[in-house]
């Protein structure tokens, strides 16, 4: 896979650098990036959607705590009037979505436990592990099925994906053999285009696994609801896992899809260096060989590896989002239309990422600015980044709610935040009485 970008070519020409194969940085080391043997056609086209105008601001929304007293909530999914919440040290609760849209200060008992933690076989919660992602079958409530990703301890720590039928009270495995550890378990799951189920896995504290196409670690997997590989996944060779869509990831914990249907993920970096990526099928996102630009002396540079797929955002070694769950706000969330929302843990903030088609391609309005969005915030447009988009990041609610684990659009048009202040990593004023919470953000003018 050749990740040569237009920005990199222009930068190289502008600096009169002799290039070969688009490598403009230092020479790669002896390790090579894993690549697929074949990749499905990439149907990329310049998107017709554009981000909303203006600068996103805290005053755009009103924040209300709708559920208090949760035990380290990790994921939230809405379907057909129901809201399913996982608690890392427990199981799955179900709330009435209309109650979340209308009420305030519900307790955990405002919902019902539909799948207790002790009903998940061999469930374990070491460090960052536990009951993590939840997704609801696209045809819910027929079938009335939810999918849960959780950590197991069965002759060693790993992770497992299961399907739970609420009506039959039946639990069946969907995908096992996902490497795990006390850290870097990934864990977010989501249904995407064509009813495919997407699964994010971490490197399980063994970075080399992220470059092993057969390991299921440090990867984005695309599968059918029964666990079989998606038929149009890349071919990673005889020893590769056909469930793998992309690899080379460190600890991805957020996934959603643009209106174009493109998967977008966010992942934790080493000592900051957090990333947001618009995925390319068969892409290798570099970990643990590549993790930055030519000025980062600790890791290889994306512009030195033709086979590395670059992100749209890399925060560099000096800044961290500590990104977890993400959501692409479509036109149902009109006040931040078509922007990517990223929940931040160590940053204790909500990061609003405006993705605009790159100015050098078709968005140039004559002054170097990309159409859509605004010029405030932190702009990411270095030559070694993914040049399909220019990203601008605005940071909101800095320290207001503590650590944020996830953000999810609700059927009422509001956004819902999950805090993670009782996970042992909060500091300062957190945890507060009432933590952990579900916080509703609704448009201030609604």
Secondary structure as UniProt FT lines:
FT   HELIX           6..14
FT   TURN            15..16
FT   TURN            21..22
FT   HELIX           58..60
FT   STRAND          61..67
FT   STRAND          73..79
FT   TURN            80..81
FT   STRAND          82..87
FT   TURN            88..89
FT   STRAND          92..96
FT   HELIX           97..102
FT   HELIX           108..110
FT   STRAND          112..115
FT   HELIX           117..119
FT   TURN            121..122
FT   TURN            127..128
FT   STRAND          131..136
FT   TURN            138..141
FT   STRAND          145..153
FT   STRAND          157..165
FT   TURN            166..169
FT   STRAND          170..179
FT   STRAND          189..191
FT   HELIX           193..195
FT   STRAND          197..200
FT   TURN            204..205
FT   HELIX           207..211
FT   TURN            213..214
FT   STRAND          219..223
FT   TURN            225..226
FT   TURN            231..232
FT   TURN            238..239
FT   TURN            242..243
FT   STRAND          244..247
FT   STRAND          251..257
FT   TURN            259..260
FT   STRAND          263..268
FT   TURN            270..271
FT   STRAND          275..278
FT   TURN            281..282
FT   TURN            287..289
FT   STRAND          290..292
FT   TURN            294..295
FT   STRAND          300..301
FT   HELIX           302..304
FT   TURN            306..307
FT   STRAND          313..314
FT   TURN            317..318
FT   STRAND          323..329
FT   TURN            331..332
FT   HELIX           334..336
FT   TURN            337..338
FT   STRAND          339..344
FT   TURN            346..347
FT   STRAND          350..357
FT   HELIX           359..363
FT   STRAND          378..380
FT   TURN            383..384
FT   TURN            387..388
FT   STRAND          389..396
FT   TURN            398..400
FT   STRAND          404..409
FT   TURN            411..412
FT   STRAND          415..419
FT   TURN            421..422
FT   TURN            428..429
FT   TURN            433..434
FT   STRAND          438..443
FT   TURN            444..445
//
